[in-house]
Amino acid sequence: MDRKKIFGIFGGFLAVMLGFTILSRGVSGASMARVETVKISTGTIDHTVTGSGRVEAGKEVAVYTESGQRVKEIFVREGQTVEEGELLFTIDMEELEEQILEARQEMEKIRLQNQDAQSASSVERKNRELRQNRAQEDYSQAVSQGDAQVAAAKAALDEAQQALEEFLSHPVPEAEKDGNDNGAQEAYHPNGAEGDGQEAEDQVQPKKDEESQEPESAPDASAQETEKARLEQAGSEAQAAYEAALSSRAENVKNAARELEDASQQKAADSTSKQNEITRQQQELALNKLLALQEAEGKITAPVRGMITNISIVTGDFTTEGTTMRLADTSKGGRLTVTVDKFYEEYVSSGSPVIITPSGNKEKISGYTVAGVTENEEDDSLLDVTVDLPEGVLDAGASAEVEITQKSENYSTVIPIQALREAERGYYVLVLQEEQGVMGTELVVRRLEVKVRDKNDSKAALEDGMLTGDQEVVSSSSRPLEDGSRVRRKEL
């Protein structure tokens, strides 16, 4: 076989092989999944919560008037909108004037009671001072008189004791029994003193005169005993008198001291005057309110612009303690309260922006934020979200739909939510990459585990560093994919 023929056969073989390769690639390509890919981006993951609610007045304002006033005429009805200063009802002026007269008479009675109380207090104070002065005088007198009586009794006792001592210290000796004495002892003087001057003179007479006279006889012994007993009795009586004077002084001084203590006792607290003054001030306050009502000609007006929500008075009846009417204050706008599921609690907070769509109106209202979030009083699985609205935005009673948007921080690795895949142990993505195969360079997908920081219905934010900006992430596929699946890009 010549060379030319050989080259021809070989060339034919190569052509056949090329045809089979092209056919194989075509069949393989037809069976590959077609995919769409995305690259990571930056952005926020915003969460939107929706709810519906109704507009209420920002606050209720109570209308009061003095109790006991007869209602003459009512000019409004419940549900009616009134302007600030608009007439609500009037009260009977004749009844009011009678109450003013009674209040003034009560104040005059209280004034007279205070005057009498002050006068009685002044008299009582003077009488107490007089009792104290007299008790002090009696005490001083009891002390001085007692001291004088004790001193006199003590002097008498001292005198009686001295007389007895002198008697006992100067006894009269007996006369000598043999009668040959040259002279007699000094005679005893009843008062305990020596003989008088004559006796002294007799003692100095010449001895011959003494001898010529008969000696005096000694005083009788019984007379001495009698005198001693008399002096002892006088001493006992003086001692008893002294002790009685001491006891009398102590008793009189004690009684006088008690009288002085009683007279000096503090006066019991008496708050009558203070209580009367408090009553007077209360009466004065009530009178001033009645006078103000009289000056207003008995007209009660709306304190603010609002809607009448309650009327608790009846024409012809008397007013009672409490509210006569209630107004929903619309002068400062209203408050929209919507209810949302507590599941979204982390996405609803004060300051979150809201978009309001009134019922029956497709025009949206924006520029307002959440004012507060509280748990629903009737159902703890719900939240009450409030939005304060200025006057003129929505009327009280209007209903509306609300979208509440909670914005997140700006993330650097964000992918569409459809590019995120979930497995039993977490999340993963499929990354597209080129690999060398038997038939040349091929596109395959590789599974990459990722961690999710935040996500919503459209996007997911991943942990930084898990993907690069050059990597392509499969966002959709014409058929299910696994790690290592060969794919081709979807033709646009």
LINGI-V619129 format. One record per backbone hydrogen bond with DSSP energy under -1.0 kcal/mol. NH is the residue of the N-H (numbers start at 1). CO is the residue of the C=O. E is the energy in kcal/mol with one decimal. If there is no record, write none. Layout:
# LINGI-V619129
NH|CO|E  NH|CO|E
This chain:
# LINGI-V619129
6|2|-2.0  7|3|-2.5  8|4|-1.7  9|5|-2.5  10|6|-2.6  11|7|-2.3  12|8|-2.2  13|9|-2.2  14|10|-2.3  15|11|-2.1  16|12|-2.4  17|13|-2.8  18|14|-2.7  19|15|-2.2  20|16|-2.5  21|17|-2.6  22|18|-2.7  23|19|-2.7  24|20|-3.0  25|21|-3.1  26|22|-2.4  27|23|-2.6  28|24|-3.0  29|25|-3.2  30|26|-2.0  31|27|-1.2  32|28|-1.0  35|488|-2.4  36|476|-2.4  38|473|-2.5  41|414|-1.9  43|411|-2.3  47|406|-2.2  49|404|-2.8  51|402|-1.9  53|400|-2.1  54|337|-1.2  55|398|-3.2  56|335|-3.0  58|333|-1.3  61|327|-3.4  63|325|-2.8  68|319|-3.0  71|317|-3.2  72|90|-2.4  73|90|-1.3  75|88|-3.2  79|308|-3.9  80|77|-1.7  82|306|-3.2  85|302|-3.1  86|83|-2.1  88|300|-3.1  89|300|-1.4  90|73|-2.3  91|298|-1.8  92|70|-2.5  96|92|-1.4  97|93|-2.5  98|94|-1.9  99|95|-1.8  100|96|-2.0  101|97|-2.1  102|98|-2.3  103|99|-2.3  104|100|-2.0  105|101|-2.2  106|102|-2.3  107|103|-1.9  108|104|-1.9  109|105|-2.2  110|106|-2.2  111|107|-2.0  112|108|-2.3  113|109|-2.4  114|110|-2.4  115|111|-2.1  116|112|-2.7  117|113|-2.5  118|114|-2.3  119|115|-2.1  120|116|-2.9  121|117|-2.1  122|118|-2.0  123|119|-2.3  124|120|-2.5  125|121|-2.1  126|122|-2.1  127|123|-2.6  128|124|-2.3  129|125|-2.1  130|126|-2.3  131|127|-2.6  132|128|-2.2  133|129|-2.3  134|130|-2.5  135|131|-2.4  136|132|-2.1  137|133|-2.3  138|134|-2.9  139|135|-2.2  140|136|-2.4  141|137|-2.6  142|138|-2.6  143|139|-2.1  144|140|-2.4  145|141|-3.1  146|142|-2.0  147|143|-2.3  148|144|-2.2  149|145|-2.6  150|146|-2.4  151|147|-2.4  152|148|-2.5  153|149|-2.5  154|150|-2.4  155|151|-2.2  156|152|-2.3  157|153|-2.2  158|154|-2.6  159|155|-2.2  160|156|-2.3  161|157|-2.5  162|158|-2.3  163|159|-2.2  164|160|-2.0  165|161|-2.4  166|162|-2.5  167|163|-2.1  168|164|-2.4  169|165|-1.7  192|189|-2.9  200|196|-1.6  201|197|-2.0  202|198|-2.3  203|199|-1.8  205|202|-1.2  209|206|-1.6  210|206|-1.4  211|207|-2.4  212|208|-1.6  224|220|-1.2  225|221|-1.9  226|222|-2.2  227|223|-2.2  228|224|-2.3  229|225|-2.5  230|226|-2.4  231|227|-2.5  232|228|-2.6  233|229|-2.5  234|230|-2.4  235|231|-2.0  236|232|-2.3  237|233|-2.7  238|234|-2.2  239|235|-2.4  240|236|-2.6  241|237|-2.4  242|238|-2.2  243|239|-2.5  244|240|-2.4  245|241|-2.2  246|242|-2.3  247|243|-2.5  248|244|-2.9  249|245|-2.5  250|246|-2.4  251|247|-2.5  252|248|-2.7  253|249|-2.8  254|250|-2.4  255|251|-2.6  256|252|-2.4  257|253|-2.5  258|254|-2.2  259|255|-2.3  260|256|-2.2  261|257|-2.5  262|258|-3.1  263|259|-2.3  264|260|-1.3  265|262|-1.1  275|271|-3.0  276|272|-2.7  277|273|-2.1  278|274|-2.4  279|275|-2.6  280|276|-2.4  281|277|-2.4  282|278|-2.3  283|279|-2.6  284|280|-2.6  285|281|-2.3  286|282|-2.5  287|283|-2.6  288|284|-2.4  289|285|-1.8  290|286|-2.1  291|287|-2.7  292|288|-2.3  293|289|-2.1  294|290|-2.2  295|291|-2.6  296|292|-1.6  297|294|-1.7  298|293|-2.7  299|296|-1.2  300|89|-2.8  302|86|-2.5  306|82|-2.2  307|328|-1.7  308|80|-3.1  309|326|-2.6  310|326|-1.3  312|324|-2.8  316|71|-2.9  317|314|-1.9  319|69|-2.6  324|63|-2.9  325|63|-1.2  326|310|-2.2  327|61|-2.8  328|307|-3.3  329|59|-2.8  330|305|-1.9  333|330|-1.2  334|389|-1.2  335|56|-3.6  336|387|-3.0  337|54|-1.8  338|385|-2.9  339|52|-1.6  340|383|-2.0  342|381|-2.6  344|341|-1.7  345|342|-1.8  347|344|-1.6  348|345|-1.3  351|370|-2.4  352|349|-2.0  354|368|-2.5  355|403|-2.1  356|365|-3.4  357|401|-3.1  359|399|-2.1  361|358|-1.8  365|356|-3.4  370|352|-2.2  371|386|-3.2  372|386|-1.2  374|384|-2.3  376|382|-1.9  382|379|-1.8  383|340|-2.7  384|374|-3.5  385|338|-3.2  386|372|-2.5  387|336|-2.5  389|334|-3.0  393|390|-1.6  397|55|-3.4  398|395|-1.9  400|53|-2.1  401|357|-2.9  402|51|-3.1  403|355|-2.5  404|49|-3.6  405|353|-2.5  406|47|-3.2  411|43|-3.4  414|41|-2.5  415|460|-2.3  417|458|-2.7  419|416|-1.6  420|417|-1.1  421|428|-2.5  423|426|-3.8  428|421|-2.6  429|448|-2.3  431|446|-2.8  432|472|-2.7  433|444|-2.6  435|442|-3.0  437|440|-3.2  440|437|-1.5  442|435|-3.7  444|433|-2.7  445|485|-1.8  446|431|-2.5  448|429|-2.7  450|427|-1.9  453|461|-3.2  454|461|-1.3  456|459|-2.7  460|415|-2.4  461|454|-3.6  462|413|-2.8  463|451|-2.3  466|463|-1.2  473|38|-3.5  474|430|-3.1  475|36|-2.9  476|36|-1.5  478|34|-1.9  484|445|-3.6  485|482|-2.3  487|443|-2.6  488|33|-2.4  490|35|-2.8
